[in-house]
Amino acid sequence: MRKLLFLAISCAPMAALADSGSASLGGSINAICAGTTPGSALFTRCQELAASPDPQAGNLLAQGQGLEELPGQGRASTRSEQNDQTARKEFADGWSIFASLDLGNLDRRVSENEAAFDGRADRLTVGVNYQANPKWLLGLSFNHSRETLDFTGSGSQNDARMNGGLLTTSFNPNEHFFFDGYIGSFKGSTENLRNIDYSFESPIGTTLDISTQASGAADVDRKVSGISGGWLWNKESWSGGINLGMDQSKTTLEAYTETGGDGFALEIPTRKIKSRTGSLSFSLAKTFSQNWGVLIPSVRAGLRKEYDNPGRQLAVQFQQDPNNTPVAFNTSDPDTQWGEVGIGVSLVMKQGHQAFFEYRQRFAHDFLQERSVALGWRMEF
C-alpha cells in the first residue's frame, strides 16, 4: 500500500501532500485557519474548530468536505465518444443516414483517494455516410452525451454534458481486410454539487453539526481520434473477425470557483487529461435469411489496455483563504487492462434498411463496472 506522506506545517502555510483529499486537508487545516480573515464564513468555521476539545475535530471537518469526489468530474468528461460498430456490411454506392442510442449504467467502487458512485452514461448519435465506391466509406456524425454520477457516501452529484462531431472513414481493400479512422471535437460542461457534512464536540458537552452545499461548473473541451484495422472471414452462413485499434483523447476541464459552501467554497484549477487506449477484439456472427431480409446474431469479446492517463496531483484551495494555501492530493491510477463483451443482433431489411441491438458489459476492471444497451437504425437512399 502506498504510504501517506504528510508535510509538517511550520511557520509559513504550505501544501500537505497525501494520497487522499481528506488526509491532505486534515494536515493543513490549522495552517489555513491561522490566516483566515475575521468576519468571513471560513473564519467562523475555524473558530468553531478551535473551540472543540475533540483532537479529531480537524480530521472530521476534512472528511466532511468530500474532496475525494472531485476526480469524478474527470472520469465523467473523458469517456469514449466513438460508437462501436456491431456489424460490418457492404452498402450500395451513395448516401445513408443513421441514428443510435446508447444507455449505460456505471458503478465505481470506493478507493483511498476517489469516492464511490453510481451513475448513468447515455449518448445519442445521428449522422450520414457516403459510400464513394466499394472500398471507401466516409461519414459525419453528431453526438450528444450525458453522464450523471451519484456519490454513494454523501449524496453529492455530478452532471456532465458534451456535444460535438466526428469525421469517420473506412477503407476495405478487399473482402478480408478493413481499416477505420476517426477524428472529432466536443465541448460541454461538468457541474458538481458537493454536500459538506460533519459534526464534532464544540464546546464541551455540545455537538456542532454543519450541513451545507457547494456547487460549481467547469467548461470542458475534448479532442478525440483513433485508428483500427482488422481481418474478416466468411464461411457459408458464418462470419467473424479480429480487430486491433488505438484511441486517444485530450480533455481540458477549465478552472472554476464554487459558490455556497458556508465558507468552504473551493477554487479548482484547470485540469488536462490525456488517455491513449489500445484494443483487441474478436467477433463471431451467423446469418439467417428470412422473407423480409437477413437476421445476424453476433457475439464479440475483447481486451483494452490504457497506455496513458496516470494518476495526477490535484491542488485546490478555499476561496476565502487569503493565503491561497493549496490542498494537494492524488487521483487514482487507472486500471491499465480490462475486458469487454457484447451480444447483439442486426436486421438487414429490404429497401436499404438496417437495425441493430447490442448488450455490452465491462469485466475484470479494478474499480469500474459498466453495462450498456445500444440500439440503432440505418437507411440507404
C-alpha positions, 0 to 999 in steps of 0.5 A, spaced: 500 500 500 502 506 498 504 510 504 501 517 506 506 522 506 504 528 510 508 535 510 509 538 517 506 545 517 511 550 520 511 557 520 509 559 513 502 555 510 504 550 505 501 544 501 500 537 505 501 532 500 497 525 501 494 520 497 487 522 499 483 529 499 481 528 506 488 526 509 491 532 505 486 537 508 486 534 515 494 536 515 493 543 513 487 545 516 490 549 522 495 552 517 489 555 513 485 557 519 491 561 522 490 566 516 483 566 515 480 573 515 475 575 521 468 576 519 468 571 513 464 564 513 471 560 513 473 564 519 467 562 523 468 555 521 475 555 524 473 558 530 468 553 531 474 548 530 478 551 535 473 551 540 472 543 540 476 539 545 475 533 540 483 532 537 479 529 531 475 535 530 480 537 524 480 530 521 472 530 521 471 537 518 476 534 512 472 528 511 466 532 511 468 536 505 468 530 500 474 532 496 475 525 494 469 526 489 472 531 485 476 526 480 469 524 478 468 530 474 474 527 470 472 520 469 465 523 467 468 528 461 473 523 458 469 517 456 469 514 449 465 518 444 466 513 438 460 508 437 462 501 436 460 498 430 456 491 431 456 489 424 460 490 418 456 490 411 457 492 404 452 498 402 450 500 395 454 506 392 451 513 395 448 516 401 445 513 408 443 516 414 443 513 421 441 514 428 443 510 435 442 510 442 446 508 447 444 507 455 449 505 460 449 504 467 456 505 471 458 503 478 465 505 481 467 502 487 470 506 493 478 507 493 483 511 498 483 517 494 476 517 489 469 516 492 464 511 490 458 512 485 453 510 481 451 513 475 448 513 468 452 514 461 447 515 455 449 518 448 445 519 442 448 519 435 445 521 428 449 522 422 450 520 414 455 516 410 457 516 403 459 510 400 464 513 394 465 506 391 466 499 394 472 500 398 471 507 401 466 509 406 466 516 409 461 519 414 459 525 419 456 524 425 453 528 431 453 526 438 450 528 444 452 525 451 450 525 458 453 522 464 450 523 471 454 520 477 451 519 484 456 519 490 454 513 494 457 516 501 454 523 501 449 524 496 453 529 492 452 529 484 455 530 478 452 532 471 456 532 465 454 534 458 458 534 451 456 535 444 460 535 438 462 531 431 466 526 428 469 525 421 469 517 420 472 513 414 473 506 412 477 503 407 476 495 405 481 493 400 478 487 399 473 482 402 478 480 408 481 486 410 478 493 413 481 499 416 477 505 420 479 512 422 476 517 426 477 524 428 472 529 432 471 535 437 466 536 443 465 541 448 460 541 454 460 542 461 461 538 468 457 541 474 458 538 481 454 539 487 458 537 493 454 536 500 459 538 506 457 534 512 460 533 519 459 534 526 464 534 532 464 536 540 464 544 540 464 546 546 464 541 551 458 537 552 455 540 545 455 537 538 456 542 532 453 539 526 454 543 519 450 541 513 451 545 507 452 545 499 457 547 494 456 547 487 460 549 481 461 548 473 467 547 469 467 548 461 470 542 458 473 541 451 475 534 448 479 532 442 478 525 440 481 520 434 483 513 433 485 508 428 483 500 427 484 495 422 482 488 422 481 481 418 474 478 416 472 471 414 466 468 411 464 461 411 457 459 408 452 462 413 458 464 418 462 470 419 467 473 424 473 477 425 479 480 429 480 487 430 486 491 433 485 499 434 488 505 438 484 511 441 486 517 444 483 523 447 485 530 450 480 533 455 481 540 458 476 541 464 477 549 465 478 552 472 472 554 476 470 557 483 464 554 487 459 558 490 455 556 497 459 552 501 458 556 508 465 558 507 468 552 504 467 554 497 473 551 493 477 554 487 479 548 482 484 549 477 484 547 470 485 540 469 488 536 462 487 529 461 490 525 456 488 517 455 491 513 449 487 506 449 489 500 445 484 494 443 483 487 441 477 484 439 474 478 436 467 477 433 463 471 431 456 472 427 451 467 423 446 469 418 439 467 417 435 469 411 428 470 412 422 473 407 423 480 409 431 480 409 437 477 413 437 476 421 445 476 424 446 474 431 453 476 433 457 475 439 464 479 440 469 479 446 475 483 447 481 486 451 483 494 452 489 496 455 490 504 457 497 506 455 496 513 458 492 517 463 496 516 470 494 518 476 495 526 477 496 531 483 490 535 484 491 542 488 485 546 490 484 551 495 478 555 499 476 561 496 476 565 502 483 563 504 487 569 503 493 565 503 491 561 497 494 555 501 493 549 496 490 542 498 494 537 494 492 530 493 492 524 488 487 521 483 487 514 482 491 510 477 487 507 472 486 500 471 491 499 465 487 492 462 480 490 462 475 486 458 469 487 454 463 483 451 457 484 447 451 480 444 447 483 439 443 482 433 442 486 426 436 486 421 438 487 414 431 489 411 429 490 404 429 497 401 436 499 404 434 498 411 438 496 417 437 495 425 441 493 430 441 491 438 447 490 442 448 488 450 455 490 452 458 489 459 465 491 462 469 485 466 475 484 470 476 492 471 479 494 478 474 499 480 469 500 474 463 496 472 459 498 466 453 495 462 450 498 456 444 497 451 445 500 444 440 500 439 440 503 432 437 504 425 440 505 418 437 507 411 440 507 404 437 512 399 
